[in-house]
Amino acid sequence: MDAEWAADLQAVLLTLKLAGVVTLLLLVLGTPLAWWLAHTRSRWKAPLSALVALPLVLPPTVLGFYLLMLMGPRGLVGQATQALGIGLLPFTFAGLVVASMLYSMPFVVQPIQTAFEAIGARPLEAAATLRAGPWERFVHVALPLARRGVLTAAVLGFAHTVGEFGVVLMIGGNIPGATRVISTQLYSHVEALEYPAAHRLAAMLLAFSFAVLLWVYRLRTRGSLLATGPATP
Amino acid sequence: MIEATLALSRGAFTLDVALQLPTRGVSALFGPSGCGKTTLLRCLAGLEHAPGGRVVVDGQAWQDGAAFVPTHRRAVGVVFQEASLFEHLDVRANVAFGWKRLAPEQRRISLDDAIAWTGIEPLLARSTQGLSGGERQRVAIARALAVSPRLLLMDEPLAALDAARKAEILPAIERLHALSGIAIVYVSHAIAEVARLADHVVLMDAGRAVATGLVGELLSRLDLPLPPGEDAGVVLQGEIGAIDAAWHMARLDVSGTTFWARDPGLPIGHRIRLRVLARDVSLSLAAQPQSSILNQIPATIEALADDTHPSQVLVRLRTHAGGGALLARVTRRSAQALALAPGTSVWAMVKSVALLD
């Protein structure tokens, strides 16, 4: 029983670490991408938007399968990481981070993009007439006005990473301490017919996910999950 | 001196202007909606890029050939039609937003002055949310002033306000130029605002600057697409020449020509601006000593033009004593009966004048 508890705790901690790292990286990389998507008139906007949104509709196994191929010893990314001396990413924590970032990308990029779009051009123009250069306009005007979108993005990205299963199984395997997260630990419990243990984890995830969504919907009064407007009504 | 040569096409709209404006006083870009005045203002601010255009302000090229100084490096302040305050900052932080980005030696206007001139001290600690429309616009003006601009661009700053709020802000804008010495370019489609504020007027129509001139001359012209009807009239500038305490009246001296009006309670010598509407001026071939009208001014007819209604004509007069042009509205029947024609000497019977400040 103690060993089972310890294994569960290990899975929970690994999940939190994974979700934390993924959320942080996605905020850093996703915010500029969201900014670009919100302001570009490029013909690449539609293809790139579709690419970002792909994980919303794609079975996670498809994404996991191609990532496995790409990051494997004969894949382009795999050969590159080997040449750089990093080794192979599949079945490592780093590989899990990369895969989870792609998988959770739309949940971070879309709320931020919507928030940027809702700000409109006027506050940024006003800032420009007040001597603020492009970077200052972004940091001191756009980001604060989009703060609710950024917050929603962080929470949704975190929650979605916590809840992933298919991609994790494909890329991570189910290695205790390295790639075994809550969802794959739960899967192992069920396979071993340890239903009470499975219940424990399943109920935890259920409660967590509901709490997150409740918080997000409390934050906003109308509109859909991914369309978070700016802080002002 | 502002020199601007700008051409821009946006769908069916074309802006094509070449003009010079003084960098002192208030210059109004005046014209109907869609005439391009806001686009012109945005080009001056650098918010719009008219390729190949040229904008030079007091010898500094803001745009010339391929060179284009971005908005945040132009010594410009802009007040938009909507105040466009930063909702995530309180009033004080809004006012200081641009000021704190200036090098100390560039701060010719202090934060305190910008706040005092717009009368927003009581609002400083407030959030932007609870402010009235008029308060928001005053904060926006203070915020623009605090960057010590060489040029303050105002894009219909009163258009979104009701009459009471307008009455609250207009005097503030009027004082602004006197207090700060900053040249103002003021975009408006409201002739009342232009008459009250502008020294210099650029009349715009369909993307072109059709006329420029001093407000007194330009608004009296009959050959321009000025707003017709009830608003037709002239603007005169002068000073309080005398007060008749017994009758509570003041004599307004406009370079040689005098008008008597209600005593506004201003001291002798005070600079004033008055508006004389065409509908308040009738014509007579002789002075009328037995009339109740006090202001009877000898003048010569310069031109006649059709008014909006076929029964009426507008008559442009030049006062004999100097003091500029007047417009009079008379019926076509009277014009024919009195044989009014260019060159005819008449008496302008001015029923009332409106003191603008």
Interface residues (C-beta under 8 A of the other chain):
Chain A: R122 P123 E125 A126 A127 A128 T129 L130 R131 A132 G133 E136 H140 V141 P144 L145 R147 A231 T232
Chain B: A45 G46 L47 P70 T71 H72 R73 V76 G77 V78 F80 E82 S84 F86 E87 H88 F97 G98 R101 L102 Q129 R143 A144 V147
